[in-house]
Amino acid sequence: MYAIAFVTGADRGLGLALCTGLLERGWRVFAGQYMPGWPELGDLARTYPEALRIVPLDVGAIDSARAAAQSVTSQVDHVDLLINNAGVTSPSNRYSIRESQDYTEMHRIYDINSLGPLRVVEAFLPLLDRSQLKRLCFVSSEAGSIARSQRAAWYGYCMSKAALNMGIKIMFNHLRPEGYTFRVYHPGWVRSYMSGKKNTEADLEPEEAAACALPFFIEARADEDRLELVDYLGETWPW
């Protein structure tokens, strides 16, 4: 029997690499797709026609999250692993407080990065409730660590990830006693498309970042009652 995963933001970058890694490990994967015109996810589906299903998903809309969950429900009776990967940033994050902030863009970033995972978890809980694993994974960032923050700008992105971390902690308080297990992950500086085009200045290709992430997401931990933000080197970050 296949283990079953759902991955958000699966169109390209880290999300696509996570889907690929899961498929290579024999998982059945439902891939949340925001950009149907982007070709790579379709190519992957043709490589794994039995194991990969593409599901339309806009994490910024609760109706879309619920429709995605309903689509998955029509095909399987449970989901074991939910990876909340979808995220955005913007060049306007670079502004310091002595510059005019782009508050409209900051609202968009917060809506996707902070509220998006809540929408998806809410919609998929009935499927996750029927799993024995009940694993919730979140791609966060060092940018959300208040204690170790050294930045003098990037307000929208940093604040969105700090808010995400708080949302995860509240979910953990509620769902851990029900048997849910959690993973909160900083993948490093990835050559991703979060700002709309590939960041070629970053340290890690998406495939490298996914290779570090997947063992952390899939494998059991000695202490599942401890919620931690862990990076791609295995280091724990303070909240």
Biotite code that builds the C-alpha atoms (Angstrom):
import biotite.structure as struc

atoms = struc.array([
    struc.Atom([0.000, 0.000, 0.000], chain_id="A", res_id=1, res_name="MET", atom_name="CA", element="C"),
    struc.Atom([1.315, 3.429, -0.953], chain_id="A", res_id=2, res_name="TYR", atom_name="CA", element="C"),
    struc.Atom([1.826, 6.073, 1.675], chain_id="A", res_id=3, res_name="ALA", atom_name="CA", element="C"),
    struc.Atom([-0.093, 9.141, 0.515], chain_id="A", res_id=4, res_name="ILE", atom_name="CA", element="C"),
    struc.Atom([1.161, 12.737, 0.514], chain_id="A", res_id=5, res_name="ALA", atom_name="CA", element="C"),
    struc.Atom([-0.227, 16.111, -0.481], chain_id="A", res_id=6, res_name="PHE", atom_name="CA", element="C"),
    struc.Atom([2.250, 18.886, -1.389], chain_id="A", res_id=7, res_name="VAL", atom_name="CA", element="C"),
    struc.Atom([1.327, 22.550, -1.851], chain_id="A", res_id=8, res_name="THR", atom_name="CA", element="C"),
    struc.Atom([3.218, 24.842, -4.230], chain_id="A", res_id=9, res_name="GLY", atom_name="CA", element="C"),
    struc.Atom([4.237, 21.838, -6.315], chain_id="A", res_id=10, res_name="ALA", atom_name="CA", element="C"),
    struc.Atom([4.534, 23.624, -9.663], chain_id="A", res_id=11, res_name="ASP", atom_name="CA", element="C"),
    struc.Atom([8.297, 24.219, -9.542], chain_id="A", res_id=12, res_name="ARG", atom_name="CA", element="C"),
    struc.Atom([11.263, 24.750, -7.264], chain_id="A", res_id=13, res_name="GLY", atom_name="CA", element="C"),
    struc.Atom([11.294, 23.041, -3.894], chain_id="A", res_id=14, res_name="LEU", atom_name="CA", element="C"),
    struc.Atom([7.700, 21.807, -4.153], chain_id="A", res_id=15, res_name="GLY", atom_name="CA", element="C"),
    struc.Atom([8.372, 20.015, -7.420], chain_id="A", res_id=16, res_name="LEU", atom_name="CA", element="C"),
    struc.Atom([11.583, 18.525, -6.018], chain_id="A", res_id=17, res_name="ALA", atom_name="CA", element="C"),
    struc.Atom([9.726, 17.293, -2.914], chain_id="A", res_id=18, res_name="LEU", atom_name="CA", element="C"),
    struc.Atom([7.132, 15.595, -5.135], chain_id="A", res_id=19, res_name="CYS", atom_name="CA", element="C"),
    struc.Atom([9.883, 13.968, -7.176], chain_id="A", res_id=20, res_name="THR", atom_name="CA", element="C"),
    struc.Atom([11.666, 12.697, -4.075], chain_id="A", res_id=21, res_name="GLY", atom_name="CA", element="C"),
    struc.Atom([8.477, 11.235, -2.630], chain_id="A", res_id=22, res_name="LEU", atom_name="CA", element="C"),
    struc.Atom([7.630, 9.500, -5.899], chain_id="A", res_id=23, res_name="LEU", atom_name="CA", element="C"),
    struc.Atom([11.115, 8.020, -6.080], chain_id="A", res_id=24, res_name="GLU", atom_name="CA", element="C"),
    struc.Atom([10.526, 6.618, -2.586], chain_id="A", res_id=25, res_name="ARG", atom_name="CA", element="C"),
    struc.Atom([7.311, 4.907, -3.671], chain_id="A", res_id=26, res_name="GLY", atom_name="CA", element="C"),
    struc.Atom([4.795, 7.385, -2.266], chain_id="A", res_id=27, res_name="TRP", atom_name="CA", element="C"),
    struc.Atom([1.522, 8.268, -3.920], chain_id="A", res_id=28, res_name="ARG", atom_name="CA", element="C"),
    struc.Atom([1.502, 12.047, -4.330], chain_id="A", res_id=29, res_name="VAL", atom_name="CA", element="C"),
    struc.Atom([-1.186, 14.643, -4.841], chain_id="A", res_id=30, res_name="PHE", atom_name="CA", element="C"),
    struc.Atom([0.440, 17.854, -6.084], chain_id="A", res_id=31, res_name="ALA", atom_name="CA", element="C"),
    struc.Atom([-1.176, 21.219, -5.454], chain_id="A", res_id=32, res_name="GLY", atom_name="CA", element="C"),
    struc.Atom([-0.862, 23.231, -8.662], chain_id="A", res_id=33, res_name="GLN", atom_name="CA", element="C"),
    struc.Atom([-1.242, 27.021, -8.845], chain_id="A", res_id=34, res_name="TYR", atom_name="CA", element="C"),
    struc.Atom([0.171, 27.615, -12.345], chain_id="A", res_id=35, res_name="MET", atom_name="CA", element="C"),
    struc.Atom([-1.295, 25.155, -14.864], chain_id="A", res_id=36, res_name="PRO", atom_name="CA", element="C"),
    struc.Atom([0.720, 26.761, -17.663], chain_id="A", res_id=37, res_name="GLY", atom_name="CA", element="C"),
    struc.Atom([4.036, 25.814, -16.056], chain_id="A", res_id=38, res_name="TRP", atom_name="CA", element="C"),
    struc.Atom([5.143, 22.551, -17.736], chain_id="A", res_id=39, res_name="PRO", atom_name="CA", element="C"),
    struc.Atom([7.373, 20.708, -15.258], chain_id="A", res_id=40, res_name="GLU", atom_name="CA", element="C"),
    struc.Atom([4.691, 19.254, -13.009], chain_id="A", res_id=41, res_name="LEU", atom_name="CA", element="C"),
    struc.Atom([2.840, 17.884, -16.036], chain_id="A", res_id=42, res_name="GLY", atom_name="CA", element="C"),
    struc.Atom([6.081, 16.293, -17.234], chain_id="A", res_id=43, res_name="ASP", atom_name="CA", element="C"),
    struc.Atom([6.500, 14.648, -13.834], chain_id="A", res_id=44, res_name="LEU", atom_name="CA", element="C"),
    struc.Atom([2.932, 13.341, -13.968], chain_id="A", res_id=45, res_name="ALA", atom_name="CA", element="C"),
    struc.Atom([3.645, 11.689, -17.302], chain_id="A", res_id=46, res_name="ARG", atom_name="CA", element="C"),
    struc.Atom([6.682, 9.996, -15.757], chain_id="A", res_id=47, res_name="THR", atom_name="CA", element="C"),
    struc.Atom([4.594, 8.700, -12.832], chain_id="A", res_id=48, res_name="TYR", atom_name="CA", element="C"),
    struc.Atom([1.104, 8.312, -14.333], chain_id="A", res_id=49, res_name="PRO", atom_name="CA", element="C"),
    struc.Atom([-0.149, 5.959, -11.626], chain_id="A", res_id=50, res_name="GLU", atom_name="CA", element="C"),
    struc.Atom([1.397, 7.615, -8.575], chain_id="A", res_id=51, res_name="ALA", atom_name="CA", element="C"),
    struc.Atom([1.044, 11.376, -9.186], chain_id="A", res_id=52, res_name="LEU", atom_name="CA", element="C"),
    struc.Atom([-2.177, 13.339, -9.394], chain_id="A", res_id=53, res_name="ARG", atom_name="CA", element="C"),
    struc.Atom([-2.293, 17.091, -10.008], chain_id="A", res_id=54, res_name="ILE", atom_name="CA", element="C"),
    struc.Atom([-4.869, 19.070, -8.009], chain_id="A", res_id=55, res_name="VAL", atom_name="CA", element="C"),
    struc.Atom([-5.636, 22.766, -8.638], chain_id="A", res_id=56, res_name="PRO", atom_name="CA", element="C"),
    struc.Atom([-4.891, 24.806, -5.519], chain_id="A", res_id=57, res_name="LEU", atom_name="CA", element="C"),
    struc.Atom([-4.688, 28.464, -4.565], chain_id="A", res_id=58, res_name="ASP", atom_name="CA", element="C"),
    struc.Atom([-3.715, 28.538, -0.880], chain_id="A", res_id=59, res_name="VAL", atom_name="CA", element="C"),
    struc.Atom([-4.936, 32.124, -0.741], chain_id="A", res_id=60, res_name="GLY", atom_name="CA", element="C"),
    struc.Atom([-8.569, 31.004, -1.078], chain_id="A", res_id=61, res_name="ALA", atom_name="CA", element="C"),
    struc.Atom([-10.418, 28.742, 1.363], chain_id="A", res_id=62, res_name="ILE", atom_name="CA", element="C"),
    struc.Atom([-12.827, 27.616, -1.362], chain_id="A", res_id=63, res_name="ASP", atom_name="CA", element="C"),
    struc.Atom([-9.873, 26.417, -3.425], chain_id="A", res_id=64, res_name="SER", atom_name="CA", element="C"),
    struc.Atom([-8.379, 24.547, -0.461], chain_id="A", res_id=65, res_name="ALA", atom_name="CA", element="C"),
    struc.Atom([-11.712, 22.858, 0.213], chain_id="A", res_id=66, res_name="ARG", atom_name="CA", element="C"),
    struc.Atom([-12.146, 21.937, -3.450], chain_id="A", res_id=67, res_name="ALA", atom_name="CA", element="C"),
    struc.Atom([-8.653, 20.411, -3.462], chain_id="A", res_id=68, res_name="ALA", atom_name="CA", element="C"),
    struc.Atom([-9.463, 18.342, -0.397], chain_id="A", res_id=69, res_name="ALA", atom_name="CA", element="C"),
    struc.Atom([-12.710, 17.185, -1.986], chain_id="A", res_id=70, res_name="GLN", atom_name="CA", element="C"),
    struc.Atom([-10.849, 16.171, -5.142], chain_id="A", res_id=71, res_name="SER", atom_name="CA", element="C"),
    struc.Atom([-8.403, 14.096, -3.111], chain_id="A", res_id=72, res_name="VAL", atom_name="CA", element="C"),
    struc.Atom([-11.271, 12.603, -1.060], chain_id="A", res_id=73, res_name="THR", atom_name="CA", element="C"),
    struc.Atom([-12.875, 11.361, -4.278], chain_id="A", res_id=74, res_name="SER", atom_name="CA", element="C"),
    struc.Atom([-9.735, 9.304, -4.991], chain_id="A", res_id=75, res_name="GLN", atom_name="CA", element="C"),
    struc.Atom([-8.393, 8.125, -1.615], chain_id="A", res_id=76, res_name="VAL", atom_name="CA", element="C"),
    struc.Atom([-9.766, 7.712, 1.897], chain_id="A", res_id=77, res_name="ASP", atom_name="CA", element="C"),
    struc.Atom([-6.885, 9.341, 3.796], chain_id="A", res_id=78, res_name="HIS", atom_name="CA", element="C"),
    struc.Atom([-3.706, 11.421, 3.535], chain_id="A", res_id=79, res_name="VAL", atom_name="CA", element="C"),
    struc.Atom([-0.649, 10.520, 5.617], chain_id="A", res_id=80, res_name="ASP", atom_name="CA", element="C"),
    struc.Atom([1.671, 13.460, 4.964], chain_id="A", res_id=81, res_name="LEU", atom_name="CA", element="C"),
    struc.Atom([0.776, 17.086, 4.271], chain_id="A", res_id=82, res_name="LEU", atom_name="CA", element="C"),
    struc.Atom([3.650, 19.355, 3.190], chain_id="A", res_id=83, res_name="ILE", atom_name="CA", element="C"),
    struc.Atom([2.803, 23.054, 3.334], chain_id="A", res_id=84, res_name="ASN", atom_name="CA", element="C"),
    struc.Atom([5.432, 24.354, 0.947], chain_id="A", res_id=85, res_name="ASN", atom_name="CA", element="C"),
    struc.Atom([3.714, 27.142, -1.004], chain_id="A", res_id=86, res_name="ALA", atom_name="CA", element="C"),
    struc.Atom([5.201, 30.563, -0.283], chain_id="A", res_id=87, res_name="GLY", atom_name="CA", element="C"),
    struc.Atom([6.020, 33.914, -1.834], chain_id="A", res_id=88, res_name="VAL", atom_name="CA", element="C"),
    struc.Atom([8.274, 36.899, -1.336], chain_id="A", res_id=89, res_name="THR", atom_name="CA", element="C"),
    struc.Atom([8.831, 40.154, -3.205], chain_id="A", res_id=90, res_name="SER", atom_name="CA", element="C"),
    struc.Atom([11.647, 42.582, -4.084], chain_id="A", res_id=91, res_name="PRO", atom_name="CA", element="C"),
    struc.Atom([9.686, 45.266, -2.215], chain_id="A", res_id=92, res_name="SER", atom_name="CA", element="C"),
    struc.Atom([10.595, 43.425, 1.010], chain_id="A", res_id=93, res_name="ASN", atom_name="CA", element="C"),
    struc.Atom([14.032, 44.979, 0.738], chain_id="A", res_id=94, res_name="ARG", atom_name="CA", element="C"),
    struc.Atom([12.774, 48.401, 1.864], chain_id="A", res_id=95, res_name="TYR", atom_name="CA", element="C"),
    struc.Atom([13.988, 49.696, 5.234], chain_id="A", res_id=96, res_name="SER", atom_name="CA", element="C"),
    struc.Atom([11.707, 51.614, 7.599], chain_id="A", res_id=97, res_name="ILE", atom_name="CA", element="C"),
    struc.Atom([13.143, 54.855, 6.195], chain_id="A", res_id=98, res_name="ARG", atom_name="CA", element="C"),
    struc.Atom([11.542, 53.986, 2.848], chain_id="A", res_id=99, res_name="GLU", atom_name="CA", element="C"),
    struc.Atom([7.882, 53.786, 1.860], chain_id="A", res_id=100, res_name="SER", atom_name="CA", element="C"),
    struc.Atom([6.609, 50.271, 2.535], chain_id="A", res_id=101, res_name="GLN", atom_name="CA", element="C"),
    struc.Atom([4.540, 48.352, 0.001], chain_id="A", res_id=102, res_name="ASP", atom_name="CA", element="C"),
    struc.Atom([1.718, 47.411, 2.347], chain_id="A", res_id=103, res_name="TYR", atom_name="CA", element="C"),
    struc.Atom([-0.443, 45.896, -0.371], chain_id="A", res_id=104, res_name="THR", atom_name="CA", element="C"),
    struc.Atom([2.337, 43.467, -1.211], chain_id="A", res_id=105, res_name="GLU", atom_name="CA", element="C"),
    struc.Atom([2.928, 42.757, 2.473], chain_id="A", res_id=106, res_name="MET", atom_name="CA", element="C"),
    struc.Atom([-0.727, 41.780, 2.834], chain_id="A", res_id=107, res_name="HIS", atom_name="CA", element="C"),
    struc.Atom([-0.346, 39.378, -0.107], chain_id="A", res_id=108, res_name="ARG", atom_name="CA", element="C"),
    struc.Atom([2.756, 37.788, 1.403], chain_id="A", res_id=109, res_name="ILE", atom_name="CA", element="C"),
    struc.Atom([1.064, 37.372, 4.774], chain_id="A", res_id=110, res_name="TYR", atom_name="CA", element="C"),
    struc.Atom([-2.057, 35.910, 3.163], chain_id="A", res_id=111, res_name="ASP", atom_name="CA", element="C"),
    struc.Atom([-0.059, 33.220, 1.342], chain_id="A", res_id=112, res_name="ILE", atom_name="CA", element="C"),
    struc.Atom([2.743, 32.466, 3.813], chain_id="A", res_id=113, res_name="ASN", atom_name="CA", element="C"),
    struc.Atom([0.872, 32.737, 7.111], chain_id="A", res_id=114, res_name="SER", atom_name="CA", element="C"),
    struc.Atom([-2.796, 32.064, 6.402], chain_id="A", res_id=115, res_name="LEU", atom_name="CA", element="C"),
    struc.Atom([-2.364, 29.728, 3.431], chain_id="A", res_id=116, res_name="GLY", atom_name="CA", element="C"),
    struc.Atom([-1.134, 26.762, 5.494], chain_id="A", res_id=117, res_name="PRO", atom_name="CA", element="C"),
    struc.Atom([-4.000, 27.239, 7.957], chain_id="A", res_id=118, res_name="LEU", atom_name="CA", element="C"),
    struc.Atom([-6.509, 27.051, 5.114], chain_id="A", res_id=119, res_name="ARG", atom_name="CA", element="C"),
    struc.Atom([-4.951, 23.870, 3.756], chain_id="A", res_id=120, res_name="VAL", atom_name="CA", element="C"),
    struc.Atom([-4.713, 22.121, 7.127], chain_id="A", res_id=121, res_name="VAL", atom_name="CA", element="C"),
    struc.Atom([-8.319, 23.048, 7.937], chain_id="A", res_id=122, res_name="GLU", atom_name="CA", element="C"),
    struc.Atom([-9.518, 21.628, 4.622], chain_id="A", res_id=123, res_name="ALA", atom_name="CA", element="C"),
    struc.Atom([-7.463, 18.425, 4.806], chain_id="A", res_id=124, res_name="PHE", atom_name="CA", element="C"),
    struc.Atom([-8.001, 17.490, 8.468], chain_id="A", res_id=125, res_name="LEU", atom_name="CA", element="C"),
    struc.Atom([-10.793, 14.985, 7.702], chain_id="A", res_id=126, res_name="PRO", atom_name="CA", element="C"),
    struc.Atom([-8.409, 13.083, 5.413], chain_id="A", res_id=127, res_name="LEU", atom_name="CA", element="C"),
    struc.Atom([-5.492, 13.324, 7.851], chain_id="A", res_id=128, res_name="LEU", atom_name="CA", element="C"),
    struc.Atom([-7.710, 12.176, 10.738], chain_id="A", res_id=129, res_name="ASP", atom_name="CA", element="C"),
    struc.Atom([-8.020, 8.794, 9.014], chain_id="A", res_id=130, res_name="ARG", atom_name="CA", element="C"),
    struc.Atom([-4.240, 8.314, 8.751], chain_id="A", res_id=131, res_name="SER", atom_name="CA", element="C"),
    struc.Atom([-2.057, 6.457, 11.213], chain_id="A", res_id=132, res_name="GLN", atom_name="CA", element="C"),
    struc.Atom([0.867, 8.834, 10.553], chain_id="A", res_id=133, res_name="LEU", atom_name="CA", element="C"),
    struc.Atom([-0.958, 12.195, 10.753], chain_id="A", res_id=134, res_name="LYS", atom_name="CA", element="C"),
    struc.Atom([2.160, 14.156, 9.766], chain_id="A", res_id=135, res_name="ARG", atom_name="CA", element="C"),
    struc.Atom([1.978, 17.936, 9.215], chain_id="A", res_id=136, res_name="LEU", atom_name="CA", element="C"),
    struc.Atom([5.039, 19.539, 7.621], chain_id="A", res_id=137, res_name="CYS", atom_name="CA", element="C"),
    struc.Atom([5.685, 23.248, 7.155], chain_id="A", res_id=138, res_name="PHE", atom_name="CA", element="C"),
    struc.Atom([8.394, 24.982, 5.139], chain_id="A", res_id=139, res_name="VAL", atom_name="CA", element="C"),
    struc.Atom([9.226, 27.962, 7.326], chain_id="A", res_id=140, res_name="SER", atom_name="CA", element="C"),
    struc.Atom([12.449, 30.012, 7.359], chain_id="A", res_id=141, res_name="SER", atom_name="CA", element="C"),
    struc.Atom([15.196, 31.429, 9.520], chain_id="A", res_id=142, res_name="GLU", atom_name="CA", element="C"),
    struc.Atom([13.483, 34.725, 8.680], chain_id="A", res_id=143, res_name="ALA", atom_name="CA", element="C"),
    struc.Atom([10.779, 33.798, 11.183], chain_id="A", res_id=144, res_name="GLY", atom_name="CA", element="C"),
    struc.Atom([13.174, 33.411, 14.112], chain_id="A", res_id=145, res_name="SER", atom_name="CA", element="C"),
    struc.Atom([12.799, 36.486, 16.310], chain_id="A", res_id=146, res_name="ILE", atom_name="CA", element="C"),
    struc.Atom([15.672, 35.596, 18.634], chain_id="A", res_id=147, res_name="ALA", atom_name="CA", element="C"),
    struc.Atom([18.218, 35.274, 15.834], chain_id="A", res_id=148, res_name="ARG", atom_name="CA", element="C"),
    struc.Atom([16.963, 37.997, 13.513], chain_id="A", res_id=149, res_name="SER", atom_name="CA", element="C"),
    struc.Atom([19.756, 40.159, 12.099], chain_id="A", res_id=150, res_name="GLN", atom_name="CA", element="C"),
    struc.Atom([17.825, 41.753, 9.243], chain_id="A", res_id=151, res_name="ARG", atom_name="CA", element="C"),
    struc.Atom([17.157, 45.469, 8.920], chain_id="A", res_id=152, res_name="ALA", atom_name="CA", element="C"),
    struc.Atom([14.454, 45.117, 6.239], chain_id="A", res_id=153, res_name="ALA", atom_name="CA", element="C"),
    struc.Atom([12.322, 42.340, 4.678], chain_id="A", res_id=154, res_name="TRP", atom_name="CA", element="C"),
    struc.Atom([9.391, 43.189, 6.946], chain_id="A", res_id=155, res_name="TYR", atom_name="CA", element="C"),
    struc.Atom([6.648, 41.421, 5.018], chain_id="A", res_id=156, res_name="GLY", atom_name="CA", element="C"),
    struc.Atom([8.481, 38.126, 4.560], chain_id="A", res_id=157, res_name="TYR", atom_name="CA", element="C"),
    struc.Atom([10.018, 37.936, 8.035], chain_id="A", res_id=158, res_name="CYS", atom_name="CA", element="C"),
    struc.Atom([6.778, 38.850, 9.775], chain_id="A", res_id=159, res_name="MET", atom_name="CA", element="C"),
    struc.Atom([4.836, 36.345, 7.671], chain_id="A", res_id=160, res_name="SER", atom_name="CA", element="C"),
    struc.Atom([7.130, 33.490, 8.696], chain_id="A", res_id=161, res_name="LYS", atom_name="CA", element="C"),
    struc.Atom([7.057, 34.487, 12.373], chain_id="A", res_id=162, res_name="ALA", atom_name="CA", element="C"),
    struc.Atom([3.250, 34.483, 12.165], chain_id="A", res_id=163, res_name="ALA", atom_name="CA", element="C"),
    struc.Atom([3.340, 31.079, 10.465], chain_id="A", res_id=164, res_name="LEU", atom_name="CA", element="C"),
    struc.Atom([5.462, 29.699, 13.305], chain_id="A", res_id=165, res_name="ASN", atom_name="CA", element="C"),
    struc.Atom([2.938, 30.923, 15.878], chain_id="A", res_id=166, res_name="MET", atom_name="CA", element="C"),
    struc.Atom([0.098, 29.364, 13.899], chain_id="A", res_id=167, res_name="GLY", atom_name="CA", element="C"),
    struc.Atom([1.969, 26.043, 13.846], chain_id="A", res_id=168, res_name="ILE", atom_name="CA", element="C"),
    struc.Atom([2.492, 26.201, 17.625], chain_id="A", res_id=169, res_name="LYS", atom_name="CA", element="C"),
    struc.Atom([-1.221, 26.726, 18.213], chain_id="A", res_id=170, res_name="ILE", atom_name="CA", element="C"),
    struc.Atom([-2.037, 23.803, 15.905], chain_id="A", res_id=171, res_name="MET", atom_name="CA", element="C"),
    struc.Atom([0.539, 21.694, 17.741], chain_id="A", res_id=172, res_name="PHE", atom_name="CA", element="C"),
    struc.Atom([-1.084, 22.483, 21.098], chain_id="A", res_id=173, res_name="ASN", atom_name="CA", element="C"),
    struc.Atom([-4.425, 21.275, 19.736], chain_id="A", res_id=174, res_name="HIS", atom_name="CA", element="C"),
    struc.Atom([-3.507, 18.399, 17.447], chain_id="A", res_id=175, res_name="LEU", atom_name="CA", element="C"),
    struc.Atom([-0.492, 16.761, 19.077], chain_id="A", res_id=176, res_name="ARG", atom_name="CA", element="C"),
    struc.Atom([-2.708, 15.191, 21.807], chain_id="A", res_id=177, res_name="PRO", atom_name="CA", element="C"),
    struc.Atom([-4.792, 13.705, 18.960], chain_id="A", res_id=178, res_name="GLU", atom_name="CA", element="C"),
    struc.Atom([-1.745, 11.861, 17.596], chain_id="A", res_id=179, res_name="GLY", atom_name="CA", element="C"),
    struc.Atom([-0.532, 14.378, 15.018], chain_id="A", res_id=180, res_name="TYR", atom_name="CA", element="C"),
    struc.Atom([3.188, 14.826, 14.452], chain_id="A", res_id=181, res_name="THR", atom_name="CA", element="C"),
    struc.Atom([4.797, 18.035, 13.217], chain_id="A", res_id=182, res_name="PHE", atom_name="CA", element="C"),
    struc.Atom([7.831, 19.128, 11.227], chain_id="A", res_id=183, res_name="ARG", atom_name="CA", element="C"),
    struc.Atom([8.874, 22.788, 10.903], chain_id="A", res_id=184, res_name="VAL", atom_name="CA", element="C"),
    struc.Atom([11.720, 23.286, 8.464], chain_id="A", res_id=185, res_name="TYR", atom_name="CA", element="C"),
    struc.Atom([14.107, 25.968, 7.247], chain_id="A", res_id=186, res_name="HIS", atom_name="CA", element="C"),
    struc.Atom([15.372, 24.655, 3.880], chain_id="A", res_id=187, res_name="PRO", atom_name="CA", element="C"),
    struc.Atom([18.284, 27.064, 3.498], chain_id="A", res_id=188, res_name="GLY", atom_name="CA", element="C"),
    struc.Atom([18.706, 29.640, 0.753], chain_id="A", res_id=189, res_name="TRP", atom_name="CA", element="C"),
    struc.Atom([17.144, 27.803, -2.174], chain_id="A", res_id=190, res_name="VAL", atom_name="CA", element="C"),
    struc.Atom([17.330, 28.691, -5.866], chain_id="A", res_id=191, res_name="ARG", atom_name="CA", element="C"),
    struc.Atom([13.566, 28.971, -5.954], chain_id="A", res_id=192, res_name="SER", atom_name="CA", element="C"),
    struc.Atom([10.944, 31.045, -7.755], chain_id="A", res_id=193, res_name="TYR", atom_name="CA", element="C"),
    struc.Atom([9.384, 32.672, -4.683], chain_id="A", res_id=194, res_name="MET", atom_name="CA", element="C"),
    struc.Atom([9.766, 36.193, -6.067], chain_id="A", res_id=195, res_name="SER", atom_name="CA", element="C"),
    struc.Atom([8.441, 35.158, -9.494], chain_id="A", res_id=196, res_name="GLY", atom_name="CA", element="C"),
    struc.Atom([11.724, 34.239, -11.170], chain_id="A", res_id=197, res_name="LYS", atom_name="CA", element="C"),
    struc.Atom([14.467, 31.811, -10.226], chain_id="A", res_id=198, res_name="LYS", atom_name="CA", element="C"),
    struc.Atom([16.948, 33.108, -7.667], chain_id="A", res_id=199, res_name="ASN", atom_name="CA", element="C"),
    struc.Atom([20.268, 32.069, -9.166], chain_id="A", res_id=200, res_name="THR", atom_name="CA", element="C"),
    struc.Atom([22.284, 33.703, -6.367], chain_id="A", res_id=201, res_name="GLU", atom_name="CA", element="C"),
    struc.Atom([21.121, 31.257, -3.678], chain_id="A", res_id=202, res_name="ALA", atom_name="CA", element="C"),
    struc.Atom([23.133, 28.366, -2.254], chain_id="A", res_id=203, res_name="ASP", atom_name="CA", element="C"),
    struc.Atom([21.060, 25.255, -2.962], chain_id="A", res_id=204, res_name="LEU", atom_name="CA", element="C"),
    struc.Atom([19.290, 23.846, -5.963], chain_id="A", res_id=205, res_name="GLU", atom_name="CA", element="C"),
    struc.Atom([15.746, 22.694, -5.138], chain_id="A", res_id=206, res_name="PRO", atom_name="CA", element="C"),
    struc.Atom([16.778, 19.057, -5.541], chain_id="A", res_id=207, res_name="GLU", atom_name="CA", element="C"),
    struc.Atom([19.542, 19.508, -2.937], chain_id="A", res_id=208, res_name="GLU", atom_name="CA", element="C"),
    struc.Atom([17.151, 21.186, -0.516], chain_id="A", res_id=209, res_name="ALA", atom_name="CA", element="C"),
    struc.Atom([14.556, 18.451, -0.998], chain_id="A", res_id=210, res_name="ALA", atom_name="CA", element="C"),
    struc.Atom([17.136, 15.727, -0.376], chain_id="A", res_id=211, res_name="ALA", atom_name="CA", element="C"),
    struc.Atom([17.784, 17.267, 3.054], chain_id="A", res_id=212, res_name="CYS", atom_name="CA", element="C"),
    struc.Atom([14.107, 17.912, 3.813], chain_id="A", res_id=213, res_name="ALA", atom_name="CA", element="C"),
    struc.Atom([12.516, 14.565, 2.997], chain_id="A", res_id=214, res_name="LEU", atom_name="CA", element="C"),
    struc.Atom([14.218, 12.405, 5.661], chain_id="A", res_id=215, res_name="PRO", atom_name="CA", element="C"),
    struc.Atom([13.199, 14.999, 8.261], chain_id="A", res_id=216, res_name="PHE", atom_name="CA", element="C"),
    struc.Atom([9.626, 15.043, 6.973], chain_id="A", res_id=217, res_name="PHE", atom_name="CA", element="C"),
    struc.Atom([9.208, 11.271, 6.678], chain_id="A", res_id=218, res_name="ILE", atom_name="CA", element="C"),
    struc.Atom([11.204, 9.679, 9.475], chain_id="A", res_id=219, res_name="GLU", atom_name="CA", element="C"),
    struc.Atom([10.150, 9.382, 13.115], chain_id="A", res_id=220, res_name="ALA", atom_name="CA", element="C"),
    struc.Atom([11.812, 11.486, 15.805], chain_id="A", res_id=221, res_name="ARG", atom_name="CA", element="C"),
    struc.Atom([12.789, 10.417, 19.320], chain_id="A", res_id=222, res_name="ALA", atom_name="CA", element="C"),
    struc.Atom([10.657, 13.164, 20.890], chain_id="A", res_id=223, res_name="ASP", atom_name="CA", element="C"),
    struc.Atom([7.513, 13.959, 18.941], chain_id="A", res_id=224, res_name="GLU", atom_name="CA", element="C"),
    struc.Atom([6.213, 16.066, 21.836], chain_id="A", res_id=225, res_name="ASP", atom_name="CA", element="C"),
    struc.Atom([8.856, 18.733, 21.227], chain_id="A", res_id=226, res_name="ARG", atom_name="CA", element="C"),
    struc.Atom([8.089, 21.271, 18.477], chain_id="A", res_id=227, res_name="LEU", atom_name="CA", element="C"),
    struc.Atom([11.262, 22.599, 16.841], chain_id="A", res_id=228, res_name="GLU", atom_name="CA", element="C"),
    struc.Atom([12.304, 24.704, 13.875], chain_id="A", res_id=229, res_name="LEU", atom_name="CA", element="C"),
    struc.Atom([15.095, 22.681, 12.230], chain_id="A", res_id=230, res_name="VAL", atom_name="CA", element="C"),
    struc.Atom([17.273, 23.699, 9.300], chain_id="A", res_id=231, res_name="ASP", atom_name="CA", element="C"),
    struc.Atom([18.787, 21.735, 6.430], chain_id="A", res_id=232, res_name="TYR", atom_name="CA", element="C"),
    struc.Atom([21.961, 21.104, 8.468], chain_id="A", res_id=233, res_name="LEU", atom_name="CA", element="C"),
    struc.Atom([20.014, 19.659, 11.373], chain_id="A", res_id=234, res_name="GLY", atom_name="CA", element="C"),
    struc.Atom([20.459, 22.744, 13.555], chain_id="A", res_id=235, res_name="GLU", atom_name="CA", element="C"),
    struc.Atom([17.571, 23.831, 15.785], chain_id="A", res_id=236, res_name="THR", atom_name="CA", element="C"),
    struc.Atom([16.593, 27.502, 15.591], chain_id="A", res_id=237, res_name="TRP", atom_name="CA", element="C"),
    struc.Atom([14.991, 29.504, 18.412], chain_id="A", res_id=238, res_name="PRO", atom_name="CA", element="C"),
    struc.Atom([11.513, 30.798, 17.764], chain_id="A", res_id=239, res_name="TRP", atom_name="CA", element="C"),
])
